Amino acid sequence: MPDGLPRRDFLKTSAVAAALSAPAILKAQNANEGLNIGWIGVGTRGYAGLSWLHTAEPNGAVVTAICDTYTGHLARAKDRIQTMYGITPKTYNDYRELLADKSIDAVFIMTPEHLHHDMTIAALRAGKNVYIEKPLAHTIEEGFDIVREWKKSGKIVQVGTQNRSSSLYKKAKEMVEQGMIGDIHYVRAFWYRNSPPNDPAWRYVVPPEANPENTDWPKFLGTAPQRDWDPHRYFQWRLYWDYSGGISTDLLVHQTDIVNFVLGKTVPATCMASGGIYRWSEATDDRDVPDTLSAIYEYPDKFHINYSCYFGNVHYGYGEQFCGNDGTIEVLNRQDLNFYPEKYRNAESAIASRPEIHLNGLKDFQEQDGAINHFRNFIEAVRGQGTIVAPPTAGQEAAISGHIATLSFKHGKKVIWDNKAEKYQFV
């Protein structure tokens, strides 16, 4: 934004740009109706996602098949689809059977991350377009496998780093590109949560009726280490390294990814991470992954990210603060964007005199977050009427940041990433 542009003019410019893009969006929504969608994983997030897709594409895409390894999830999702679309979807507990259905145009994979690799590659080989939740894969190596398969397939793949589809973050990117905050060498990113002691983080409710007969435990395990049936591991999988990277790959990747998006970054050169299980350390809590994590990233071009996450205090919430030499842009809780000019001693008046800007997702863009836009972007790209904003290459870059934080934490050493060789080492 030029120095001194009033906030009302800034918003007016945004509104005009949105109005100009609306016809193209409407055209995409009304064209080629009848995309058949297969849905793999209808647990907590997968079940919520069914409604997000219906909101994004109420007529242009229909969920005709669902897959889950717990019959309770299947029954619940089947009822929701019958209510939303007025049809009865096919149901599967084996994703390979769903992928064999020639009528399915695209699949949404909403499963634990240790299953992403095999499912995504199988979907691409079956000729499906794929929406894959983040992180792209459970390891760096698996992520590169998916990228290679995607490049061979010619199919559309969107990674579920939905902040890229948020109007607030798009506006932050635009403001940075206009030079509003000058050179940027430092970003502070954080994600703080809290919950009562009797409802610990990621301890989702285990349905009392769940048992080995109605839950296909071997299919859930996939290639993970073999263990006896454990409902806690099944329904609370984010707490265990076998199936999850914890904070690093469930939360942190959103924030390294959006820094990449806003600032045009790719992957860091180094990472140092530390933390532990500080909040829920009772003997009865068998979690593997930390509830407290800090990570320091250095990028090759004199750029630094300071990341922190703690599950015992929610006061500061969630956000990224882009600290430029001439100003600060922060996006908080996916709902508020603030711009503040620098007012240091003897700062140039052209910098210090610029007005602050405050935007709200609901008030200014009618958005709760970027999830619905992200789904719509995927459907439009499948129709050939748009370009995906989170391709596997970007998803892998974000995932690498998460994985090297996990590696640093586990080994207690600094990780050096060689992007050209696609390898890491410890120092």
Residue pairs with C-beta under 8 A, 6 or more apart in sequence:
1 10
1 175
1 178
1 180
2 178
3 350
3 351
3 353
3 354
4 353
4 354
4 355
6 355
7 355
7 357
7 358
10 357
11 359
11 364
14 167
14 171
14 364
18 167
18 365
24 385
25 376
25 380
27 385
28 379
28 380
28 383
28 385
28 386
29 57
29 59
29 60
29 376
29 380
30 59
30 60
31 60
31 383
31 385
32 60
32 383
33 59
33 60
34 60
34 62
35 57
35 60
35 61
35 62
35 105
35 106
35 379
35 382
35 383
36 61
36 62
36 64
36 65
36 103
36 104
36 105
36 106
37 53
37 61
37 62
37 63
37 64
37 65
37 104
37 105
37 106
37 107
37 108
38 63
38 64
38 65
38 66
38 67
38 98
38 99
38 101
38 104
38 106
38 107
38 108
38 128
39 46
39 49
39 50
39 63
39 65
39 66
39 67
39 77
39 107
39 108
39 110
40 46
40 66
40 67
40 68
40 95
40 98
40 107
40 108
40 109
40 110
40 111
40 119
41 67
41 68
41 108
41 109
41 110
41 111
41 112
41 133
42 50
42 66
42 67
42 68
42 73
42 74
42 76
42 77
42 110
43 68
43 70
43 73
43 110
43 111
43 235
44 204
45 110
45 133
46 68
46 73
46 77
46 108
46 110
46 111
47 73
47 76
47 77
47 80
49 108
49 110
49 371
49 375
50 63
50 77
50 80
50 81
50 84
51 80
51 84
52 371
52 372
52 375
53 61
53 63
53 108
53 375
53 379
54 84
54 85
55 372
56 372
56 373
56 375
56 376
56 379
57 375
57 376
57 379
60 379
60 383
61 106
61 379
62 85
62 87
63 81
63 85
63 89
64 87
64 89
64 90
64 103
64 104
65 89
65 90
65 91
65 92
65 98
65 101
65 104
66 74
66 77
66 78
66 81
66 89
66 90
66 91
66 92
66 98
67 74
67 91
67 92
67 93
67 94
67 95
67 97
67 98
68 74
68 77
68 93
69 93
69 215
69 216
69 217
69 219
69 220
70 207
70 210
70 214
70 215
70 216
70 234
71 93
71 214
71 215
72 207
72 209
72 210
72 214
74 91
74 93
77 89
78 88
78 89
78 91
81 87
81 88
81 89
82 88
82 89
90 98
90 101
92 98
93 216
93 219
94 219
95 119
95 122
96 122
98 104
98 107
99 107
99 122
99 123
99 126
99 128
100 126
104 128
105 128
105 129
105 382
106 128
106 129
106 130
106 131
106 156
106 378
106 379
106 382
107 123
107 128
107 129
107 130
107 131
108 131
109 115
109 116
109 119
109 120
109 123
109 130
109 131
109 132
109 133
110 133
111 119
111 133
112 220
112 237
112 238
112 243
112 244
113 133
113 135
113 137
113 138
113 243
113 244
113 245
113 249
113 250
114 138
114 222
114 223
114 224
114 242
114 243
114 244
115 220
115 222
116 132
116 133
116 135
116 136
116 137
116 138
116 142
116 146
117 137
117 138
117 139
117 142
117 145
117 146
118 222
118 223
119 132
120 130
120 132
120 136
120 137
120 146
120 149
120 157
121 145
121 146
121 149
123 130
124 130
124 149
124 150
124 152
124 153
124 155
124 157
125 149
125 153
127 153
127 155
128 155
129 155
129 156
129 157
129 378
129 382
130 155
130 156
130 157
130 158
131 157
131 158
131 160
131 375
131 378
132 146
132 157
132 158
132 159
132 160
132 392
132 395
133 159
133 160
134 159
134 160
134 161
134 249
134 253
134 254
134 257
134 395
134 398
134 399
135 143
135 245
135 249
135 250
135 253
135 395
135 398
135 399
135 402
135 403
136 143
136 146
136 147
136 159
136 392
136 395
136 396
136 398
136 399
137 143
137 145
137 146
137 396
137 399
138 243
138 245
138 249
139 403
140 399
140 400
140 403
140 404
140 422
140 424
143 392
143 395
143 396
143 399
143 400
143 403
144 396
144 422
146 157
146 392
146 396
147 392
147 393
147 396
150 157
150 391
150 392
156 378
156 381
156 382
156 388
157 388
157 391
157 392
158 374
158 377
158 378
158 381
158 388
158 389
158 390
158 391
159 390
159 391
159 392
159 394
159 395
159 398
160 374
160 390
161 253
161 254
161 257
161 258
161 390
161 394
161 395
161 398
162 369
162 370
162 371
162 373
162 374
162 390
163 169
163 254
163 257
163 258
163 261
163 334
163 369
163 370
164 257
164 258
164 261
164 370
164 374
164 389
164 390
164 394
165 370
165 371
165 373
165 374
165 376
165 377
165 389
165 390
166 334
166 361
166 367
166 369
166 370
166 373
167 361
167 364
167 365
167 367
167 370
167 373
168 331
168 334
168 335
168 336
168 337
168 359
168 361
168 365
168 367
169 258
169 261
169 262
169 331
169 370
171 337
171 359
172 262
172 322
172 329
172 331
172 337
173 261
173 262
175 181
175 329
175 339
176 184
176 262
176 263
176 322
176 324
176 329
179 326
180 324
180 326
180 327
180 329
180 339
180 354
181 322
181 323
181 324
181 325
181 326
181 327
181 328
181 329
181 339
182 324
182 325
182 326
182 327
182 351
183 324
183 325
183 326
184 263
184 303
184 322
184 323
184 324
184 325
185 302
185 303
185 304
185 323
185 325
186 303
186 304
186 305
186 306
186 323
187 259
187 263
187 303
187 304
187 305
187 306
187 320
187 321
187 322
187 323
188 305
188 306
188 320
188 321
188 323
189 252
189 255
189 256
189 259
189 305
189 306
189 307
189 308
189 319
189 320
189 321
190 307
190 308
190 309
190 316
190 318
190 319
191 247
191 251
191 252
191 255
191 308
191 309
191 318
192 308
192 309
192 310
192 311
192 313
192 314
192 315
192 316
192 317
192 318
193 201
193 310
193 311
193 314
194 311
194 312
194 313
194 314
195 201
195 311
200 279
200 280
200 285
201 279
201 280
201 291
201 311
202 236
202 238
202 239
202 287
203 236
203 239
204 235
204 236
205 235
206 231
206 232
206 234
206 235
206 236
207 235
210 231
210 234
210 235
212 229
215 229
215 231
215 234
217 229
217 234
220 234
221 227
224 242
224 243
225 242
227 233
227 242
232 239
232 286
233 240
233 242
233 243
237 243
237 244
238 244
238 246
238 250
238 289
239 246
239 286
239 287
239 288
239 289
240 287
240 288
240 289
241 288
241 289
242 288
244 250
244 289
245 289
245 402
245 403
245 406
246 288
246 289
246 290
246 293
246 406
247 275
247 289
247 290
247 291
247 293
247 309
248 273
248 293
248 295
248 402
248 403
248 405
248 406
248 409
249 399
249 402
249 403
249 406
251 309
252 293
252 295
252 307
252 309
252 401
252 402
252 405
253 398
253 399
253 401
253 402
254 398
255 307
255 320
256 268
256 297
256 305
256 307
256 398
256 401
256 402
257 390
257 394
257 395
257 397
257 398
257 401
258 320
258 331
259 265
259 305
259 320
259 322
260 266
260 394
260 397
260 398
261 394
262 320
262 322
263 303
263 322
265 299
265 303
266 397
266 419
267 299
267 397
267 400
267 401
267 417
267 419
268 297
268 298
268 299
268 305
268 401
268 404
268 417
269 298
269 299
269 300
269 416
269 417
269 419
270 297
270 298
270 414
270 415
270 416
270 417
271 295
271 296
271 297
271 298
271 401
271 404
271 405
271 408
271 414
271 415
271 417
272 295
272 296
272 408
272 414
272 415
273 293
273 294
273 295
273 296
273 405
273 406
273 408
273 409
274 293
274 294
274 408
274 409
274 412
275 290
275 292
275 293
275 294
275 309
275 409
276 290
276 291
276 292
277 285
277 287
277 289
277 290
277 291
277 292
278 290
278 291
278 292
278 312
279 291
279 292
279 310
279 311
279 312
280 287
280 291
280 311
290 409
291 310
291 311
291 312
292 309
292 310
292 311
292 312
293 307
293 308
293 309
293 310
293 405
293 409
294 307
294 308
294 309
295 305
295 307
295 308
295 405
295 408
296 304
296 305
296 306
296 307
297 304
297 305
297 307
297 401
298 304
299 305
307 405
317 332
317 333
318 332
318 333
318 334
319 330
319 331
319 332
319 333
320 330
320 331
321 328
321 329
321 330
322 328
322 329
322 330
324 342
325 342
326 341
326 342
326 351
327 339
327 340
327 341
327 342
327 351
327 354
328 338
328 339
328 340
328 342
329 337
329 338
329 339
330 337
330 338
330 340
331 337
332 338
334 361
334 368
334 369
334 370
335 360
335 361
335 362
335 368
335 369
336 358
336 359
336 360
336 361
337 357
337 358
337 359
337 360
338 356
338 357
338 358
338 359
339 356
339 357
339 358
340 356
341 351
341 352
341 353
341 354
341 355
341 356
342 351
342 352
343 352
359 365
361 367
361 368
361 369
362 368
367 373
374 389
374 390
377 386
377 388
377 389
378 388
380 386
381 387
381 388
400 417
404 415
404 417
404 424
407 415
407 424
407 426
408 414
408 415
411 426
413 426
413 427
414 426
414 427
415 424
415 425
415 426
416 424
416 425
416 426
416 427
417 423
417 424
418 424
418 425
